[in-house]
């Protein structure tokens, strides 16, 4: 299978090739969305929306070495925030299946995703692999060909930067 950058460039030249990127990333994006929305129909609609936006924005996408999924997660996070804002406007209350999440939390989460996107490339890659993809330190180290200590250091620096950008809050 071609590497991710090759797939992206091919899809930018021929949108019909986007299907390969879709198939490669659908499950992880759907899992990301469904964990945050809980309602299956909403998760399916939002996931479809993410890929529609990704396809529409693909000509402007610039390869920076971070996984393509990181860009998709950012689109998904924004779509989820928009979903809850729209739901809030329609009902007057932001709702989740089991809990009520204040609009400030949704905005803070969207801010976090934007902040991750501004991290240095290696830190961003480690954060996405560790927290969005759920990979272990060892798995990340093997994949990016660095020591486990180096991965821990990249993660620590990224988290320090994110805490500072988010106002020092934990979580």
C-alpha positions as CSV (number, residue, x, y, z in Angstrom):
1,X,0.0,0.0,0.0
2,X,1.4,3.5,-0.8
3,X,2.3,5.7,2.0
4,X,-0.1,8.3,3.3
5,X,1.5,11.3,1.7
6,X,1.3,9.5,-1.7
7,X,-2.4,8.8,-1.2
8,X,-3.1,12.4,-0.3
9,X,-1.2,13.7,-3.3
10,X,-3.1,11.3,-5.6
11,X,-6.4,12.3,-4.1
12,X,-5.6,16.0,-4.6
13,X,-5.0,15.3,-8.3
14,X,-7.9,12.9,-8.7
15,X,-10.7,13.2,-6.1
16,X,-11.8,9.7,-7.1
17,X,-8.7,8.5,-5.2
18,X,-10.1,9.9,-1.9
19,X,-11.9,6.6,-1.3
20,X,-8.5,5.1,-0.2
21,X,-8.1,7.8,2.4
22,X,-11.7,7.3,3.5
23,X,-11.4,3.6,3.9
24,X,-8.1,4.0,5.8
25,X,-9.5,6.5,8.3
26,X,-13.3,5.8,8.5
27,X,-13.3,3.6,11.6
28,X,-11.0,5.8,13.7
29,X,-13.0,8.9,12.8
30,X,-16.3,7.2,13.5
31,X,-15.0,5.9,16.8
32,X,-13.7,9.4,17.7
33,X,-17.1,10.9,16.9
34,X,-19.3,8.2,18.5
35,X,-17.4,8.5,21.8
36,X,-18.3,12.1,22.0
37,X,-21.9,12.1,20.6
38,X,-23.1,8.7,21.7
39,X,-26.2,8.8,19.5
40,X,-25.6,6.5,16.5
41,X,-27.5,8.5,13.9
42,X,-25.8,11.7,14.9
43,X,-22.4,10.0,14.9
44,X,-23.0,8.6,11.4
45,X,-24.2,12.0,10.1
46,X,-21.3,13.8,11.7
47,X,-18.8,11.3,10.3
48,X,-20.2,11.7,6.8
49,X,-20.0,15.4,7.3
50,X,-16.3,15.2,8.3
51,X,-15.4,13.3,5.1
52,X,-17.4,15.6,2.9
53,X,-15.5,18.6,4.4
54,X,-12.2,16.8,4.1
55,X,-12.9,16.0,0.4
56,X,-13.9,19.6,-0.2
57,X,-10.8,21.0,1.6
58,X,-8.4,18.5,0.2
59,X,-7.0,20.8,-2.5
60,X,-5.9,23.2,0.3
61,X,-4.5,20.5,2.5
62,X,-0.7,20.8,3.0
63,X,1.3,17.7,4.0
64,X,3.4,18.6,7.1
65,X,4.3,15.1,8.2
66,X,1.5,14.7,10.8
67,X,-0.9,11.9,10.3
68,X,-3.8,12.7,7.9
69,X,-6.1,11.5,10.8
70,X,-5.0,14.5,12.8
71,X,-6.5,16.8,10.2
72,X,-9.7,14.7,10.2
73,X,-9.9,14.7,14.0
74,X,-9.7,18.5,13.9
75,X,-12.5,18.6,11.4
76,X,-14.5,16.2,13.5
77,X,-13.9,18.2,16.7
78,X,-15.2,21.3,15.0
79,X,-18.2,19.4,13.6
80,X,-19.0,18.1,17.0
81,X,-18.8,21.5,18.6
82,X,-21.0,22.9,15.8
83,X,-23.4,20.0,16.4
84,X,-23.8,20.8,20.1
85,X,-24.0,24.5,19.5
86,X,-26.8,23.9,17.0
87,X,-28.5,21.5,19.4
88,X,-28.2,24.1,22.1
89,X,-29.8,26.8,20.0
90,X,-32.6,24.4,19.1
91,X,-33.3,23.1,22.6
92,X,-31.8,25.7,24.8
93,X,-29.7,23.0,26.5
94,X,-26.6,21.2,25.4
95,X,-27.2,17.5,25.8
96,X,-25.3,14.3,25.7
97,X,-26.7,10.8,26.0
98,X,-25.9,10.4,29.7
99,X,-24.6,13.8,30.9
100,X,-25.1,17.4,30.3
101,X,-21.9,19.1,29.0
102,X,-21.7,22.9,29.4
103,X,-21.1,24.9,26.2
104,X,-17.8,26.2,27.8
105,X,-16.5,22.6,27.9
106,X,-17.3,22.1,24.2
107,X,-15.6,25.3,23.3
108,X,-12.6,24.4,25.5
109,X,-12.3,21.1,23.7
110,X,-12.4,22.8,20.3
111,X,-9.7,25.2,21.5
112,X,-7.7,22.2,22.6
113,X,-7.8,20.7,19.1
114,X,-6.8,24.0,17.6
115,X,-3.9,24.2,20.1
116,X,-2.7,20.7,19.2
117,X,-2.7,21.7,15.6
118,X,-0.2,24.5,16.5
119,X,2.3,22.2,18.3
120,X,5.6,21.4,16.6
121,X,5.2,18.6,14.2
122,X,6.8,15.8,16.3
123,X,4.9,16.8,19.4
124,X,1.6,17.0,17.5
125,X,2.3,13.5,16.0
126,X,3.0,12.1,19.5
127,X,-0.1,13.7,21.0
128,X,-2.4,12.4,18.2
129,X,-0.9,8.9,18.3
130,X,-1.1,8.7,22.1
131,X,-4.4,10.3,22.9
132,X,-6.5,10.2,19.7
133,X,-5.3,6.8,18.4
134,X,-4.7,5.3,21.9
135,X,-1.2,4.0,21.1
136,X,1.3,3.1,23.9
137,X,4.6,4.9,24.4
138,X,6.4,1.8,23.0
139,X,4.2,1.6,19.9
140,X,4.8,5.3,19.2
141,X,8.5,4.9,19.7
142,X,8.7,2.0,17.3
143,X,6.6,3.8,14.7
144,X,8.5,7.1,14.8
145,X,11.9,5.4,15.3
146,X,12.7,7.2,18.6
147,X,13.5,5.9,22.1
148,X,10.6,5.6,24.6
149,X,12.3,8.3,26.6
150,X,12.3,10.6,23.7
151,X,8.6,10.0,23.1
152,X,7.8,10.7,26.8
153,X,9.8,13.9,26.5
154,X,7.9,15.0,23.4
155,X,4.6,14.1,25.1
156,X,5.6,16.0,28.2
157,X,6.6,19.1,26.3
158,X,3.4,19.0,24.3
159,X,1.3,18.7,27.4
160,X,3.2,21.6,29.0
161,X,2.6,23.8,26.0
162,X,-1.1,22.8,25.8
163,X,-1.6,23.5,29.5
164,X,-0.1,27.0,29.1
165,X,-2.2,27.7,26.1
166,X,-5.3,26.5,27.9
167,X,-4.7,28.6,30.9
168,X,-3.0,26.1,33.1
169,X,-6.1,23.9,33.7
170,X,-5.6,20.2,34.2
171,X,-7.6,17.6,32.2
